[in-house]
Amino acid sequence: MSRLLEALRSGRVLLMDGAMGTELRRAGLGTRGSGEVWNLTQPERVRAVHRAYVDAGAEVLLTNTFQAHKEHLTRQGLEGRFTEIWQAATAHARSAAAGRALVLADLGPFDLASAFHEGRSLATACAGCDGALVETLTMLSGGPVFLHFWSEKLEPPLPFLLSFTFLQRPDGKIVTARGETPEQCAWHAERLGIAALGVNCGKDIGLTQVVEIVRQYRQRVGYRLPLFVRPNAGTPRHAGDELIYPLTPEMLADGVSELLETGVSMIGGCCGTTPAHIAAIRPIVDAWNRQRND
């Protein structure tokens, strides 16, 4: 059994890292820069973000590859550096983890056509990691299914995770951008045979809505499938070119206990969260794990 699957089935809650883009922008990337390029041009700054999360207590790191698929890299004029970027990103995360954290290959949403053309290369690029995560999915689509197909062909097979993002309609119903409910997403995810199902990001989706999403996941899959959450630090407001996120580390940590009560296997942060947010969550997760072991 892989280290990731063993950890997911251990009964302990794992603490994931927080946002990468937020930290790279603070380090000088700017609002229009490509964080994926920094794996090559600013490697020490990328490693520094990973190390800050490990020092804050993160046990699971995501590679700096959210948009490192060929469609995006082609728009950036980087289509010929796909393998180089992935190798560097994996090495940076592994170096920072230093055996203290697991590493997930991080992929943003992509379409079926992209997955068909690059599924084998993406899966192979992820092979140096403990698992692969396709996150911020706004609809049920064939892209993740196709990548999962290739991940199963690696030796050993690579644990594969999905994370959806939702919005709340005026009538209060929580759905994907295409109108699918969390229950529908969970049903398809379980059929696919993934290692874990999550929720991250989301327009005007706060901690209350994240709890509700996990509860709806549970209605479909029970405890057969490990679940995880990576909420934003609230819904941001614009201040010039900057995005200001309202939830301080202490405010986010105040809502963690309710998330833990839903029985999640992993918890971390998405947009706007920082090493300080992860450090604030660490003692709450530790206390929860101790209580479960008593």
N, C-alpha and C positions, 0 to 999 in steps of 0.2 A: 504494500500500500504506500502511496506517495506521502511525503511529509504534509502536504496540504490537506489531503483527504483524512489523514490521521488526526490532524489538528481540528478539522471541522467536526469530526465525530468524537472528540475527546470530552465534550461536555463543558469545556472552558469557552468563555467568550474571548475572541481574539480582537485586539485593537488594531485597526488599520490606520494608514496615514491620512493626511488632509490634502488640500488642494496643491497642485504643482504650479498651475498657471499663475495663481495669485502671488506665489512666492517668487517666481521668475520675473514677473512684472516689477515687484519690489526691488529685485536685484538689478534692474535696468533693462529688461527686455522691451518694455513699452507695450502699448496697446495693439500695435500692428506687427510686432515681431513674431517670428516662428520659434516656439519653444523647442520643437524637434531639431531645428538646426543647431541650437545651443548644445546638444549632445556632442557635436563636433567642434564648434567654435568656442564654447565656454564650458568645457567639461567640469572644471573645478566648481563653478557656481551650481551646476546641476547636482554634483555630488554633495555639495554643502546643504542643499535643500533636503536631500535624502537623509543625510547624517542628522540634521536638525530634527527630523521626524523620529528617527531611531532613538536619539537622545531624549526625546519627549515621551518615549515609551511605546512607539508603534512596533507591532509585531508582523505587520504585512505592509510591504511597500509596493506601489504601482510604478512601473517604468514610465519615463517621460516620453510617451509615444502615442498620446491620445489621437493625434491626427497623422500618425506615421504610416499611412497607407498610400498607395501609388497615386490615387486620384488627387489627394491633397498635395503630395510631394511634387506632382507634375505641375500643378498650378504655381508652386513655389520655385519651379525650375530645378528641382532636386530629384527627378525621377531616376537618375543614374546612381543615386547614393542611398537607395532604400536599404540594402544589406548593411552598409557602413553605419547608417544611423541606428538601425536596430541593434547591431552588435555593440555599439558604443553605449546605447541606452541601457541595455541589459547589464553590461559591465559596470556602469556607474551605480546602478541599484544594488548589484551584487557586492560591489566594493563597500558601499555604505552599510549594507546589511551585516556584513562581516560575521555571518553565521547566527546573528541575533534576530533576524527577521526573514520571513518568507518573501518572495518576489513574484508579483503577478504582472504578466505582459498586459499593458493597458491599451485597449483599442476603443475608439469612439465608434458611433454608428456608421455603417456603410451599406451600400445597396448590393443586391444580388449580382449585378453585372461585375462590380468590383471584386466581390468574393469569388466569382467564377474564374476570373482571370488571375487573381493573386492568392487564392486560397492556400495552395501548396506552399508558396514562398512565405506567406504570413505565418502559417502554422510552424514552418521550419524556423522562422525568425524567433518565434515564441519558445522554441524548444529548450533554451537555456534557462527558462524560468520555472517556478514551481506550479504555475497554472496560467491560464489566459482569461482575461476579463473583457468582454464587450459591454460597454456601459453607455448610459444616456440614450438608450434605445427609445425612440418615440413611437414605435409601432412594431407589431409582429411582422417580421420580414424574413426572406430567405437567406440573407447574407450571413447571419450568425449560424444558421443551420449548415450552410456550406462549409464555413470555417470549422465548425465542430466536426464535420465529416473528416476533414484533413487532420485535425488534432488527434482523432482516434487512430489514425494511421501511423503516428509517430511511435517510436519504440524507446521507452515505454509511452503509452498514451498520455496525453497532457490533460489534466483536469481543466474543465471549461466552465466558466461562470458567466451569467447574464445579469444585467442590471437595467431596469426600465426607469424612465422618467415620466411623470404624470402632470396633469393640470387639473384644476378644479373648475367645473363649469358653473355658470350662474345659478343653476338649480342645486348646486352642492355636490353633484356626482363627480367622482374622481375617475378620470379616463386618460388614455394616451392621446396623442395628437390626432390619431385616427379613430378614436372613440372606443378602444378596447378597455375593458375593466381590468383591475388587478387580478381578479379570479380567472379571467380568460388568459391573461399572460402567464399565470402560474400553471394553468392546465397545459398550455403548449410547452412551457419550460420543462415540466415533469416528463412529458412525452418524449422530449428530446434527450433526456437522460443526463442533464447537466449536473455539475458538482454542487452548485449553490445558486440561489436566486436572490437578487437584491433590488433596492430602489435607491436612486441618487438624484440629486439636483431637483428640477421641477419649478415651473413658473408659479409663484405664489403658493408653493407647497411648504408649509411649516412643519414643526414637529408633530402637531396634532394630526395633520394629514398623513405624515409618514407612519405614525402608529396605526391609523386606519388602513393604510395600504397593506401593512404587514398582516393585520387581522384578516383582510380579505384574501391575501395569499394563503393564510392558514386554513381558511374555510375550504380551499380547494385541495391543498396538499398536506394538511395536517403537519405532523413533524417528520414526514418522510423525506423532506428536502430541506437542507440547511438554508436559512435566510440571513441576509445582512442588510445594513442600512448605512448610507453615507449622506446625511442631510447637509444642505447649505447652511451657512451662517446667517440665515434669514434671507429675505428678499431685498436686493440692493437698491440703492438710489444713486442717480448720477450726480457727480460733483465735478463739472467740467469733463475731462477725459477719464476721470477715475470713477470706479464703482465703490460705494461705501456700503459695507454689510453691517446690519444692525446688531447682530448677536455677538456679544463679547464671549470670551472663553467661559466665564462664569455662568453667563446666561445659557449657553449651549449645554454646559455640564448639568445645569439644573433640570434639563429635560431628559437626561440620559437614563435615569432610573425607569421611567415609563417605557422607554424603548427596550430596555433589558427585560422588562416584565413580559414583553411579547415573545420572548424565547429566541431572540436572534443569536446567531453563532459568531457574527462579526459586526463591529461598529466602527465607523470612521467618519471622515468629513469630506464634503465636496466643495463647491465654490465658496470662496471667502474664508474658509477655515485655514488655520495656521498651526505651526508647531505648538503655540500657546494653547490653542483649543484642544489639541490632542493631549497635551500635558495635563490640562484640567480634567479631561475625561479619565485619564489613567487610574487615579485612586478609586474612582467609582467602579470601574470595571474590576479592579483588584478586590475591592470589598465584595462585589457580587460573586466573584469566583471563589473567594474564601467561604462565603456563606453557603454556596452550593456544595462545597467539599466537606463542610461540617456535618 
